[in-house]
Amino acid sequence: MDQETSLLEVVRTKELELKSRIEKAEKEAEETIAQARRRAGEIVESARQRGEDESGRFIGEQEKALEQEIREIRERSLQDRKRVSAIAAERVDKAVELVLGRIVAKGP
């Protein structure tokens, strides 16, 4: 019986040792998972922030380009108005001369 008791004690000791190892492994696994979740959250937040920064930079660049294009369009428009005004003034003078010439030609 003594040998039987000793064998049962060995089995019980091994069971307790294995249970302790399993609990330790479970705690380590939980900590590893928690660390991975924290790191994943940090990565997601970092990516979100980079995305916001990049989109802000892109929008700023596009606004500058658009403002430049608006200035160029306004300048071309001003030049076109000046050219059209000069042509119109020249043609008005010719039109006045033509009308006056016809009035004079018809007489009173």
C-alpha positions in Angstrom: 0.0 0.0 0.0 2.9 2.3 0.7 4.1 2.0 -2.9 0.6 2.7 -4.1 0.3 5.9 -1.9 3.7 7.0 -3.1 2.7 6.5 -6.7 -0.6 8.5 -6.1 1.4 11.3 -4.5 3.7 11.4 -7.5 0.7 11.6 -9.9 -0.9 14.2 -7.7 2.3 16.3 -7.6 2.7 16.0 -11.4 -1.0 17.1 -11.8 -0.4 20.1 -9.6 2.8 21.0 -11.4 1.1 20.7 -14.8 -1.9 22.8 -13.6 0.5 25.5 -12.4 2.3 25.4 -15.8 -1.0 25.7 -17.6 -2.2 28.6 -15.4 1.1 30.3 -16.0 0.9 29.7 -19.8 -2.7 31.1 -19.8 -1.6 34.2 -18.0 1.3 34.7 -20.3 -1.0 34.2 -23.3 -3.5 36.7 -21.9 -0.8 39.3 -21.4 0.6 38.7 -24.9 -2.9 39.1 -26.3 -3.4 42.3 -24.3 -0.1 43.7 -25.5 -1.0 42.8 -29.1 -4.3 44.6 -28.7 -2.7 47.7 -27.3 -0.1 47.7 -30.0 -2.8 47.2 -32.7 -4.7 50.2 -31.2 -1.5 52.3 -31.3 -1.0 51.3 -35.0 -4.5 52.1 -35.9 -4.4 55.5 -34.1 -1.0 56.3 -35.8 -2.4 55.4 -39.2 -5.5 57.5 -38.6 -3.4 60.5 -37.5 -1.1 60.0 -40.6 -4.1 59.9 -42.8 -5.5 63.1 -41.3 -2.1 64.8 -41.7 -1.7 63.6 -45.3 -5.3 64.6 -46.2 -4.8 68.0 -44.7 -1.5 68.5 -46.6 -3.1 67.3 -49.8 -6.1 69.6 -49.4 -3.8 72.5 -48.6 -1.8 71.9 -51.8 -5.0 71.6 -53.9 -6.3 74.8 -52.4 -3.1 76.6 -53.3 -3.2 75.2 -56.9 -6.8 76.2 -57.2 -6.1 79.8 -56.0 -3.3 80.0 -58.5 -5.6 78.8 -61.3 -8.2 81.4 -60.2 -5.6 84.2 -60.3 -4.5 83.1 -63.8 -8.1 82.9 -65.0 -8.8 86.4 -63.6 -5.7 87.8 -65.3 -6.6 86.2 -68.6 -10.1 87.6 -68.2 -8.8 91.1 -67.5 -6.5 90.9 -70.5 -9.5 89.7 -72.7 -11.7 92.5 -71.4 -9.0 95.1 -72.2 -8.5 93.6 -75.7 -12.3 93.5 -76.4 -12.7 97.1 -75.0 -9.9 98.3 -77.3 -11.5 96.6 -80.3 -14.9 97.9 -79.4 -13.6 101.4 -79.0 -11.9 101.2 -82.4 -15.1 99.9 -84.0 -17.3 102.4 -82.3 -15.2 105.2 -83.8 -15.5 103.6 -87.3 -19.2 103.1 -86.8 -19.7 106.7 -85.8 -17.7 107.8 -88.9 -19.8 105.5 -91.1 -23.1 106.8 -89.6 -22.0 110.4 -89.9 -20.8 109.8 -93.5 -24.2 108.5 -94.5 -26.1 111.2 -92.7 -23.9 113.8 -94.5 -24.3 112.0 -97.8 -28.1 112.0 -97.6 -28.2 115.6 -96.6 -30.9 117.5 -94.9 
